[in-house]
Amino acid sequence: MKTFAFALLSLAAVSLHGDPWTDAFSIEKIANPPGLDPQIGGLAALPDGRVAACFHRGDVMIYDPAAKVWTRFASGLQEPLGLVVESPTSFLVMQRSELTRLEDTDGDGQADRYRTVFDGFGMTGNYHEFAFGPARGPDGSLYIGLNLASNGASIRPEIRGDWTDVGELTQAQMADPAGWKKYAGKAGRMYSRVAWRGWILKLSPDGSKMEPFASGFRSPDGLGFDAAGRLLVTDNQGDWRGTSPLYHVQKGGFYGHPASLVWTQGWTKGDPLKLPVAELDKLRTPESFQFAQGELANSPTQPIPFPPNTFGPLAGETLIGEMNVGRLVRFLEDPVDGFLQGAGVAFMETKALGAGNHRFAFTPDGALWVGKTHLSWAGSDGLIRIVPTGKPFLALTAVKARPDGFKLTFSQPLAPASVPAKVPLVQFHYLYHATYGSPKVDETPVVATPRLSADGLTLDVTTPALMQGRLYSFDLNGIRSTSELPLLGTKPYYLVSKLPK
């Protein structure tokens, strides 16, 4: 078994002067295994505290924090973008073409058996047909997400799986690279011409049975379960995505991108990309949250719950990654009449973190491990470890909507003098349409009057009546605790998908 030893680099030792994030959290960069492109597609913790990572170019490596050593577990995989540890000798890896079980049957620390678990989905050979997951649910079921194809390139003459003729182009036209510029505009910006592209699929724990679970996805790079066992999925801004969304995904739901509807059982409405926007809007499940484009996240990634230890008041909240800038996001849930919605706020926002934050794992000691990537987009690479320093910090821990405003809860009492007479608050929304992305629409300041509770832990913010479908953006800059701690994450956003009664 080949090993790679190296030194540990500590960014915590060079904490940025006056940076409250690096005062509260230590960020350590792990040296990359030599000879590999260090872009991480999947990350998982082993019971003994080691960390397994699959790298985009095909290797699965295990890092031992105690020995500071990488070892190779498997190689030769095709663009793996997700990893689940079943046991120290058995891993599940989501390749572009299949979900694979890697097994070490002879105990030498390397996989010697590669077995197909599930490959019952279509492939055209289009460059954009990524496959994400698996995420394991509370009952052991596995969930995977399949990207749509992009009209940025043609398909291959040989495909896998069922083909649909719904659409203006034939298979031969779509497989003609020489004539693709002539045909591309008729394909739809993103399309699903082979089975289950744009779907979340549910697999039995052993992978032997598949159930089409939910449709309407474009590029669902983030699949994960929150602390309550709900399946959360992030998608990326693009066509039919005014900005990047977070969804609570449930069986039978349609989540907005119409291309995948053609694979719905009994579909008889022709090309779903040609349906009126108003009709599609009635069919779709609204977002649980929207990441304000260019402000909170451009390319959100994996959701994962904070563990009950080490991260104090953040326990049970959902952490979500962001690819393009040095930021992580917390989702603060606020279920309204059974619908999951809530607020998003930066968990970490510092140059010391860096960009490309793609995959996450918490080891048994409570440490947060972050795997980075960039592919052809903005980002970074490598592996980092984040742990609290033990110093107290001030965080927003809840945002609850009311018909006439919001109730904000904090982890420590606020200094009354730091609370402004009016809280800067803006409302806006994004368009649901076929165009790539959307500008902010109807951006309007909102009069927001705060009232601090006697114990200093909550702000009741009174506003005019809330509006359904609006994203509300707060500016809490300058708010401090009674012990003069600055607020970590000063610009929360709340999406009112459902109005509170």
TAHU-V957078 format. One line per field, one symbol per residue. ss: DSSP state (A for helix, B for strand, O for the rest). phi: phi as a letter, one per 40 degrees, with the letter a starting at -180 (. if undefined). psi: psi as a letter, one per 30 degrees, with the letter a starting at -180 (. if undefined). A space follows every 10 residues. Layout:
ss->???
phi->???
psi->???
This chain:
ss->OOBBBOOBBB OAAAOOOOOA AAAABBBBBB OOOOOOOOOB BBBBBOOOOO BBBBBOOOOB BBBBOOOOBB BBBBOOOOOO OOBBBBBOOB BBBBOOOOBB BBBOOOOOOO OOBBBBBBOO OOBOOOOOOO BBBBBBOOOO OBBBBBOOBB OOOOOOOOOB OOBOOOOOOO AAAAOOOOOA AAAAAAOOOB BOOBOOOOOB BBBOOOOOOB BBBBBOOOOO OBBBBOOOOO BBBBOOOBBO BOOBBBBBOO OOOBOOOAAA AAAOOOOOOO OAAAOOAAAA AAAOOOOOBB BOOOOOOOOB BBBBBOOOOO OAAAOOOBBB BBOOOOBBBB BBBOOBOOBO OBBBBBBBBO OOOOOOBBBB BBOOOOOBBB BBOOOOOOOO OBBBBBBBOO OOOBBBBBBB BBOOBBBBBB OOOBOAAAOO OOOBBBBBBO OOOOOBOOOO BBBBBOOOBB BBOOOOOBBB BBOOOOOOOB BBBBBOOOOB BOOOOBBBOO OOBBBBOOOO O
phi->.cbbbaccbb cccbdccgcc ccccbcbbcc ccccgbcccb caaaccdcgc bbbbbdchbb bbbbcccfbc bccaagcbfc baabccacba bbbccdbacb bbbccbgcgb cbbbbccaac bcabgccccc bbhcbccdcg cbbbbbcccb ccacbccbbb gcbbcchcbc ccccccccbc dccdcccgdb abbbdgcgbc bbbcdcgcbb bcbabgbbac cbbabcccgc cbbcbbdicg bcacbbbccb dgcbbhccdc ccccdgcbcg ccccccdccc ccccccccab cdcgbbabbc bccaccccbg cfccdgcbcb caccbcabbb bbcacbfgbc bibbaccaaa cccgcgcbbb abcdcgccbb bbaafcbcia agbbbbbccg ccabbcbabb cbdbiabbbb cacccdcccc cbccabbaab ccacccgacc bfcacbcbbc bccccgcbbc bcbcdcbcgc cbbcbbdgcb cccgccccgc bcbbbccbcc c
psi->kkljlllkkj fefhkkkgjf efefkkjkkk klkkgkjhkk flklklfgfl kkkkkeggkk lkkjeefhkk kkellgljik glkkjelfgj kkkjleflkk kkkjfggggk kfkjkkekgh llkfgkfgil klalkklfgf lkklkklllk gflaaleklk akkkgklfkl eeefgjeege eefefffkek ljflkgkglk kkkleggfkk kjeklgldii fjklkafggk jkkklkkbkg jelklkkjkl kflkhejfef ffgkkgkgga jfffkkeeee effkklkflk jjkfeekeil bkkkkklfle gbffkflkkk lkefliklkk kjkikjhfkj aalklkekik ffelagjell kklfgfkkkk kllebgakaa laklkkkkff kllkkkfkjk klehaljkkl flkkkeffkl ekkkkkklll kjlfljaklk khkkkkjjjl jklefgfkjj jkllklkkgk kkjljgkfkl lfggklkjif ilkkkiekkk .
